[in-house]
Each structure stands twice: as structure tokens, then as C-alpha cells.
Amino acid sequence: MELRNIDATLAVAPQMAPEELAGLADQGFAAVICNRPDGEEPGQPPLEDMRRAAQEAGLAFHHIPVAGGVFPPAAVDAFAAIRRGTQGKVLAYCRTGTRAATLDALANVGGLSVEDRIANAKAAGYDLSALADRMAASN
């Protein structure tokens, strides 16, 4: 599993297998967010398998699917609510981790500047500079 830390309370990752969720609670994680539509591509683990594995690992599981580069306000708000309401670290995943990193940058739970959000994502391997105007508009 390839975890990429965005900050001290959020890591993002590309698609994982259900068995990779075991042991995350021991690393301080309390919740998992899936940002993929179920069945988005062949070979993707079914959502219910991921949910079951998360729950068996002692993690809360949330599903906020986004697709097509569209990040509706309701999805951003839901992501922010989970981040704010979770005691412990959150792991968000999608196909590559980009959607998860984008939702976090748009949610701006930490009240960071646009520049800091872009820098945090870049340090984790994601270039979100094209979203600078949208981030600025949502401050």
C-alpha cells in the first residue's frame, strides 16, 4: 500500500486491496474514505468488500464518490465534515489518490492558504496548481 501524507491527519492512496486495511488502526487511522464510484473499472474491489475490511480493522468507512473531474460542493462538504469529525487520522483513496487530494484541498479543513494547499499536495506527489482559482474562490 502506498500511503502519501498530505498532513499529520490525512493520508491519501491509490486503490488498495481489502486486506491492506488491516493494521491501519495500529498506525493511528480511525477512518477510510473511498472517493471512487463502485465498479468504476474492471478489477476494482467491490465497495462492500472494502467497507467490510475497514470495519473488521476497526475503522469507520465512508463513501464519497466523485468522477469525471467534477467535485460538487456536497462532496467537498461531506469530505470536510468527516475530516473535522474524526478523532484520529483519515485515509482517503481513489484510483490514483488525486481525487482524494483534490477533495482535501477544496475542503480546506486546516484553513490554509491556496499556496500551502498546493504545496502539501505537491509534496505528496499531486499537482493541483490548475485548481488554484477554485481554491481561492472557496476561501
Order of alpha helices (4+ residues) and beta strands (2+ residues): beta-beta-beta-alpha-beta-alpha-beta-alpha-alpha-alpha
